[in-house]
Amino acid sequence: MNSTASEKILRVEPAAVRAWTEGRTVFFELTDGRIVGFPADRFRILKKATDEQLKEVVLRLDGYALRWESLDEDITVPGVVAGNFQLPYSDDYMRKSA
């Protein structure tokens, strides 16, 4: 069966165009306009970081990675979008968001 380019489904890994933090939550905006946020405490190194250190987030690899230079930490944007976290939600986080 032949298919045209318009019939093919292209899978593209999500990439970010900007990143920032609000308190202990890290946010990034994807190229398609979606905004994704996650609690920093879902990652071992970020959990130990100060709020000031979290604010140092920058994009790397054309928007495919979040980088914290002072923490020597990299997290992939596609991994976060897919829900790949190192740590489960903490009871404290669940109480704060309720």
C-alpha positions as a printed Julia matrix, in Angstrom:
98×3 Matrix{Float64}:
  0.0    0.0    0.0
  1.42   3.38  -1.0
  0.89   6.36   1.23
  1.43  10.03   0.62
  3.36  12.31   2.94
  0.11  13.79   4.23
 -1.06  10.35   5.33
  2.09   9.61   7.29
  2.15  10.37  10.97
  5.4   12.0   11.95
  6.53  11.56  15.52
  8.57  14.44  16.77
 10.17  14.58  20.19
  8.91  17.57  22.18
 11.31  20.5   22.5
 11.1   23.58  24.7
 11.42  27.24  23.7
 11.74  28.64  27.23
 12.06  27.45  30.83
 11.5   29.05  34.24
 10.6   28.27  37.84
  7.91  29.44  40.2
  8.8   28.43  43.72
  9.68  24.73  43.67
  7.96  24.07  40.33
  9.87  23.97  37.04
  8.0   25.01  33.9
  8.8   24.9   30.21
  6.92  25.94  27.1
  6.97  23.54  24.16
  7.28  24.52  20.52
  3.57  23.74  20.06
  2.55  26.2   22.81
  1.85  23.72  25.6
  3.23  24.59  29.03
  4.44  21.72  31.19
  5.29  22.01  34.87
  6.65  19.56  37.39
  7.68  19.65  41.05
 11.46  19.92  41.4
 11.24  17.4   44.22
 10.57  14.63  41.67
 14.33  14.58  40.91
 17.03  13.73  43.47
 19.42  16.61  42.76
 16.7   19.22  42.27
 15.05  18.16  45.52
 18.2   19.22  47.4
 18.58  22.5   45.45
 17.72  25.9   46.86
 15.04  28.02  45.19
 17.82  30.28  43.89
 19.63  27.34  42.31
 16.4   26.16  40.66
 16.0   29.57  39.01
 19.25  28.97  37.1
 17.53  26.58  34.66
 18.5   27.02  31.0
 17.68  25.17  27.81
 20.3   23.07  26.06
 20.44  20.82  23.0
 18.02  22.95  20.97
 15.36  22.77  23.67
 15.58  19.02  24.3
 17.21  19.35  27.73
 16.93  21.45  30.88
 20.29  22.3   32.46
 21.36  23.54  35.9
 25.07  24.3   35.6
 25.75  24.9   39.31
 24.05  21.59  40.17
 25.59  19.69  37.22
 22.09  18.4   36.41
 20.46  17.73  33.05
 16.89  16.54  32.51
 15.43  15.74  29.12
 12.3   17.55  28.0
 10.85  14.44  26.27
 11.44  12.45  29.47
  9.45  14.91  31.58
  6.66  15.09  29.0
  6.5   11.27  29.09
  6.27  11.35  32.9
  9.69   9.84  33.62
 10.56  11.04  37.11
 13.13   9.69  39.57
 11.03  10.09  42.7
  7.33   9.64  43.53
  5.15  12.5   44.71
  5.8   13.23  48.35
  3.01  13.4   50.91
  3.99  17.03  51.55
  3.49  17.95  47.9
  0.1   16.24  47.79
 -1.03  18.16  50.92
  0.14  21.5   49.48
 -1.69  20.99  46.18
 -4.96  19.9   47.81
